[in-house]
Amino acid sequence: MSDRIETARNSYRAYETGDRALIEACLTDELIFYSPPDPGIDRATYFERCWPNAGNVAKFEFVRLFEHVDEVIVTYESTRTDGSRFRNTEVLTFEGDKIRRVEVYFGWNL
């Protein structure tokens, strides 16, 4: 398994465990995050808007997890702490061994 795939897994593990130090270690200082409600937010805004959701995720199950050039493509099915489930696909672009850009594609409730 590549180091980038392990870093990607760790970034999701951080959400499962609420380990902010772990997610911070996975991301560059210049992180740019994209999702439909958050188009192109910086690292500080990501931690304000997105990180609080860490307490709502119980687990991730990976459907796809592969590396292509400087990206790791991830499709997962996740279970929230209330038992509801959803499916997302994310493109994680790396700079060296850290995530520099995240693109989230979502909308599937399971």
C-alpha positions in Angstrom: 0.0 0.0 0.0 1.4 3.4 -0.9 2.0 6.1 1.7 -0.6 8.3 0.0 -3.3 5.7 0.4 -2.3 5.3 4.0 -2.5 9.1 4.5 -6.0 9.1 2.8 -7.1 6.3 5.2 -5.7 8.2 8.2 -7.7 11.3 7.1 -10.9 9.3 7.3 -9.8 7.6 10.5 -9.4 11.1 12.1 -13.1 11.7 11.4 -14.1 8.3 13.0 -12.0 9.0 16.1 -12.3 12.8 16.4 -8.4 13.0 16.3 -7.7 16.5 15.0 -4.0 16.1 15.3 -4.2 13.2 12.9 -6.1 15.1 10.2 -3.8 18.1 10.6 -0.9 15.9 9.9 -2.5 14.7 6.7 -3.1 18.2 5.2 -0.8 20.8 3.8 -1.0 24.4 5.2 -2.2 25.5 1.8 -5.2 23.1 1.7 -8.1 24.1 -0.7 -11.4 22.2 -0.1 -14.2 22.0 -2.6 -17.7 20.7 -2.2 -21.0 22.1 -3.5 -21.7 24.2 -0.4 -18.0 25.1 0.2 -16.4 25.9 -3.2 -12.7 26.6 -2.7 -12.4 27.2 1.0 -9.0 27.4 2.8 -7.7 25.3 5.6 -8.9 27.5 8.4 -12.4 27.7 7.0 -12.3 23.9 6.4 -11.7 23.4 10.1 -14.4 25.9 11.0 -17.1 24.4 8.7 -16.2 20.8 8.1 -14.2 19.4 11.1 -17.2 19.7 13.5 -18.8 16.9 11.5 -16.2 14.5 12.9 -18.4 13.9 15.9 -21.2 12.7 13.6 -19.3 9.9 11.8 -19.1 6.4 13.2 -17.3 4.6 10.4 -16.2 4.6 6.8 -16.3 1.6 4.5 -14.1 2.0 1.4 -15.7 1.0 -2.0 -12.9 2.5 -4.1 -9.5 3.6 -2.9 -6.7 3.9 -5.5 -3.9 6.2 -6.5 -3.5 7.8 -9.9 -0.5 10.1 -10.4 -0.7 12.7 -7.6 -4.3 11.8 -6.6 -6.1 9.3 -4.5 -9.6 8.6 -5.5 -11.9 7.5 -2.7 -15.5 6.3 -2.8 -16.9 5.4 0.6 -20.1 4.4 2.4 -20.3 6.0 5.8 -22.4 5.4 8.8 -23.3 8.4 11.0 -23.6 8.1 14.8 -27.4 8.1 14.4 -27.3 5.0 12.2 -28.1 6.8 8.9 -25.8 6.1 6.0 -24.5 8.0 2.9 -22.0 7.5 0.0 -19.5 10.0 -1.3 -16.7 10.1 -3.7 -13.6 12.3 -3.1 -10.6 13.2 -5.1 -7.6 13.9 -2.9 -4.7 15.7 -4.6 -1.3 15.4 -3.0 1.7 17.6 -2.7 4.4 15.3 -1.6 3.0 13.1 1.1 0.2 15.5 2.2 -3.2 16.3 0.9 -3.2 19.7 -0.8 -6.7 19.7 -2.4 -10.0 17.9 -1.7 -12.9 17.7 -4.1 -16.1 16.1 -2.5 -18.9 14.8 -4.6 -22.0 13.8 -2.6 -25.7 13.4 -2.5 -26.3 9.6 -2.0 -28.2 8.6 1.1 -28.3 4.9 1.7 
